[in-house]
Amino acid sequence: MKRKAGAVWKGGLKDGRGLVSTESQTLSQASFAFVSRFEHGSGTNPEELIAAAHAACFSMALAAELEKASMSPELIETEATVTLEKLDPGWRVTGIRLDVRAKVPGADPARFQKAAETTKAGCPVSVLLNAPIAMTAELE
């Protein structure tokens, strides 16, 4: 299975602007620019999109892992935070943090934590990314 997204950039780094779209059209010409990536301007940025992809992937993968362990999730909320820092070689993603809250009636906390750790290591986006991934997982 292949999924596509595309981006168009016009201009230089600081004065340019870009548009990003996904095959599904969920994103359709979403704006991004220097200010939305490195400052606090409007628009999206690659790190925000990576965070969204990781949060979505993790939530789905955790649901599958919980079901494999005979637990039935009612709700899984995942917030992913991508850290972008300027280092000597240039800008680098230096870490990703996953904060997870789940409602799983009757779940054993130890089995829930094991499922969350297994998911963190094995979710397809976690595997794809080459940055340290930190996580908290809370059972409600």
PECORQUI-V8279 format. One record per pair of residues at least 6 apart in sequence whose ideal C-beta (glycine too) atoms are under 7 Angstrom apart, sorted by the first residue. I is the first residue (numbers start at 1). J is the second residue. Records with the same first field share a line. If there is no record, write none. Layout:
I->J + J
//
This chain:
3->23
4->23
5->20 + 21 + 22 + 23
6->21
7->18 + 19 + 20
8->18 + 19
9->16 + 18
10->16 + 17
11->17
13->34
14->34
16->33
17->31 + 33
18->32 + 33
19->29 + 30 + 31
20->27 + 30 + 32 + 44
21->27 + 28 + 29
30->44
31->43
32->43 + 44 + 45
33->41 + 43
35->41
36->42 + 43 + 44 + 45
37->45
47->82 + 84 + 93
50->82
51->80 + 81 + 82
53->125
54->80 + 96 + 125
55->78 + 79 + 80
57->123 + 124 + 125
58->78 + 98 + 119 + 123
59->76 + 78
61->119 + 122 + 123
62->76 + 100 + 115 + 116 + 119
63->73 + 76
65->115 + 118 + 119
66->73 + 104 + 115
69->111 + 115
71->104 + 107 + 111 + 112
72->104 + 105
73->102 + 103 + 104
74->103 + 104 + 105
75->102 + 103
76->100 + 102
77->101
78->98 + 100
79->99
80->96 + 98
81->96 + 97
82->93 + 96
83->93 + 94 + 95
84->91 + 93
85->92 + 94
93->131
94->131
95->131 + 132 + 134
96->129 + 131 + 133
97->134 + 135
98->120 + 133 + 135
99->136
100->116 + 135 + 136 + 137 + 138
101->138 + 140
102->139 + 140
103->140
104->112 + 139
107->139
109->139
112->139
113->137
116->135 + 137
120->126 + 133 + 135
126->133
//
